[in-house]
Amino acid sequence: MPAGLKGRLAGKTALIIGAGSVGEGWGNGRATSVLFAREGATVFGTDRDQAALANTADLAQAEGLSILTGTCDATNSQELDAMVADAHERLGRIDILVNNVGGSAPGDVVSMSDDVWARQMDHNLAYVFQSMKRMIPIMVAQGGGAIVNLASIAALRFFGPDCVAYAAAKAGVIKMSQVTAVKYAPQGVRVNTVVPGLMNTPLVTERLVKARSPDDAEGLIAARHAQVPMGHMGEAWDVAYAALFLASDEAKHVTGTELIVDGGLSATCVAPNPNA
Ligand SMILES: NC(=O)c1ccc[n+]([C@@H]2O[C@H](COP(=O)([O-])OP(=O)(O)OC[C@H]3O[C@@H](n4cnc5c(N)ncnc54)[C@H](O)[C@@H]3O)[C@@H](O)[C@H]2O)c1
């Protein structure tokens, strides 16, 4: 590490896609962005929601840190091209990519419309393919890099809610990360996945309560806490610290694997809870 640089990501540059949050407070992408900046990285955060992105930058600034920003809908190829070019130009090189965008829609194979299925695939899986397609040549040309993709415990276990497209897409993220890791390991590009379980982020109150239990937010939140062996949901910082490890040189021999952050949920055999 060059003299004077401090932090687990000192001297590194990072592009974080989905750096805002669906609501006030700390979502996974927001916490990851601020944590990476705290650890010495120069961070470029992107999000389709300009206000949510600005809020992340403001929170960093309140700690005396600075985050570069640019808006982009990651499911739009032209916007993705322009954003990657902008991030590359402003960062000089891109050592770390975090693909954090994602979210579930309710439905099983019978009840889910074709349209929702297609949008879930774009939102959770296809953009990860598109962003890695653009970033890996940059990383190979500069001699390596680290990619962290976000999956979900829904990819590994059925724990209650019907979210068929989300589960399938997140399982796809895991497998795509593994095969990409093997393919580009010789060129120094590491690809790993963080697999969050039930996390208490703004996504729960802003999206899940509205979709699954609009009349009983407290009930849904209590059920989610109770389902986790540790007795409570995780928080965004648990996901952010897992991403930090995988992005850092501490994980220099770690590629093609998953880091599950679920308080023990996937190690259990509990009754599914449709409202979790
Ligand atoms: N919170 C949980 O309980 C939980 C559990 C398991 C997995 N995850 C995964 O964690 C990741 C996100 O967590 P979060 O807490 O940051 O969620 P979040 O919804 O709060 O933040 C995601 C950000 O992505 C942005 N975004 C959405 N679509 C976009 C697009 N097309 N282009 C650019 N930006 C877009 C949103 O505006 C938002 O700011 C997702 O991949 C999610 O599936 C979350």
The ligand as an SDF file (V2000), in Angstrom:
LIG
                    3D

 44 48  0  0  0  0  0  0  0  0999 V2000
  -33.0740   -6.0080    2.0280 N   0  0  0  0  0  0  0  0  0  0  0  0
  -33.2220   -7.3100    2.0380 C   0  0  0  0  0  0  0  0  0  0  0  0
  -33.9260   -7.8750    2.8970 O   0  0  0  0  0  0  0  0  0  0  0  0
  -32.5360   -8.1600    0.9870 C   0  0  0  0  0  0  0  0  0  0  0  0
  -32.5080   -9.5300    1.1710 C   0  0  0  0  0  0  0  0  0  0  0  0
  -31.8850  -10.3170    0.2190 C   0  0  0  0  0  0  0  0  0  0  0  0
  -31.2860   -9.7450   -0.8780 C   0  0  0  0  0  0  0  0  0  0  0  0
  -31.3280   -8.3990   -1.0390 N   0  0  0  0  0  0  0  0  0  0  0  0
  -30.6960   -7.8420   -2.2500 C   0  0  0  0  0  0  0  0  0  0  0  0
  -29.9080   -6.7090   -1.9140 O   0  0  0  0  0  0  0  0  0  0  0  0
  -29.9070   -5.8100   -3.0130 C   0  0  0  0  0  0  0  0  0  0  0  0
  -30.4160   -4.4290   -2.7240 C   0  0  0  0  0  0  0  0  0  0  0  0
  -30.5560   -4.1420   -1.4170 O   0  0  0  0  0  0  0  0  0  0  0  0
  -30.8440   -2.6260   -0.9920 P   0  0  0  0  0  0  0  0  0  0  0  0
  -31.1450   -2.6900    0.4630 O   0  0  0  0  0  0  0  0  0  0  0  0
  -29.7290   -1.7370   -1.4400 O   0  0  0  0  0  0  0  0  0  0  0  0
  -32.1750   -2.2780   -1.8320 O   0  0  0  0  0  0  0  0  0  0  0  0
  -32.8260   -0.8800   -2.2090 P   0  0  0  0  0  0  0  0  0  0  0  0
  -34.0250   -1.2310   -3.0450 O   0  0  0  0  0  0  0  0  0  0  0  0
  -33.0130   -0.0480   -0.9900 O   0  0  0  0  0  0  0  0  0  0  0  0
  -31.7250   -0.1540   -3.1000 O   0  0  0  0  0  0  0  0  0  0  0  0
  -31.5040   -0.5120   -4.4110 C   0  0  0  0  0  0  0  0  0  0  0  0
  -31.2570    0.7350   -5.2140 C   0  0  0  0  0  0  0  0  0  0  0  0
  -31.2470    0.3350   -6.5800 O   0  0  0  0  0  0  0  0  0  0  0  0
  -31.8740    1.3350   -7.3380 C   0  0  0  0  0  0  0  0  0  0  0  0
  -32.3700    0.7580   -8.5910 N   0  0  0  0  0  0  0  0  0  0  0  0
  -33.4540   -0.0170   -8.7870 C   0  0  0  0  0  0  0  0  0  0  0  0
  -33.5620   -0.3420  -10.0760 N   0  0  0  0  0  0  0  0  0  0  0  0
  -32.5160    0.2480  -10.7060 C   0  0  0  0  0  0  0  0  0  0  0  0
  -32.0710    0.2730  -12.0450 C   0  0  0  0  0  0  0  0  0  0  0  0
  -32.7430   -0.3690  -13.0070 N   0  0  0  0  0  0  0  0  0  0  0  0
  -30.9510    0.9600  -12.3440 N   0  0  0  0  0  0  0  0  0  0  0  0
  -30.2680    1.6270  -11.3950 C   0  0  0  0  0  0  0  0  0  0  0  0
  -30.6440    1.6380  -10.0990 N   0  0  0  0  0  0  0  0  0  0  0  0
  -31.7550    0.9490   -9.7600 C   0  0  0  0  0  0  0  0  0  0  0  0
  -32.9890    1.8580   -6.4780 C   0  0  0  0  0  0  0  0  0  0  0  0
  -33.3660    3.1580   -6.8760 O   0  0  0  0  0  0  0  0  0  0  0  0
  -32.3600    1.8040   -5.0970 C   0  0  0  0  0  0  0  0  0  0  0  0
  -31.7810    3.0310   -4.7290 O   0  0  0  0  0  0  0  0  0  0  0  0
  -30.8070   -6.4100   -4.0700 C   0  0  0  0  0  0  0  0  0  0  0  0
  -30.0400   -7.1060   -5.0150 O   0  0  0  0  0  0  0  0  0  0  0  0
  -31.6920   -7.3240   -3.2540 C   0  0  0  0  0  0  0  0  0  0  0  0
  -32.2630   -8.3320   -4.0380 O   0  0  0  0  0  0  0  0  0  0  0  0
  -31.9350   -7.5920   -0.1390 C   0  0  0  0  0  0  0  0  0  0  0  0
  1  2  1  0
  2  3  2  0
  2  4  1  0
  4  5  1  0
  4 44  2  0
  5  6  2  0
  6  7  1  0
  7  8  2  0
  8  9  1  0
  8 44  1  0
  9 10  1  0
  9 42  1  0
 10 11  1  0
 11 12  1  0
 11 40  1  0
 12 13  1  0
 13 14  1  0
 14 15  2  0
 14 16  1  0
 14 17  1  0
 17 18  1  0
 18 19  2  0
 18 20  1  0
 18 21  1  0
 21 22  1  0
 22 23  1  0
 23 24  1  0
 23 38  1  0
 24 25  1  0
 25 26  1  0
 25 36  1  0
 26 27  1  0
 26 35  1  0
 27 28  2  0
 28 29  1  0
 29 30  1  0
 29 35  2  0
 30 31  1  0
 30 32  2  0
 32 33  1  0
 33 34  2  0
 34 35  1  0
 36 37  1  0
 36 38  1  0
 38 39  1  0
 40 41  1  0
 40 42  1  0
 42 43  1  0
M  CHG  2   8   1  16  -1
M  END
$$$$
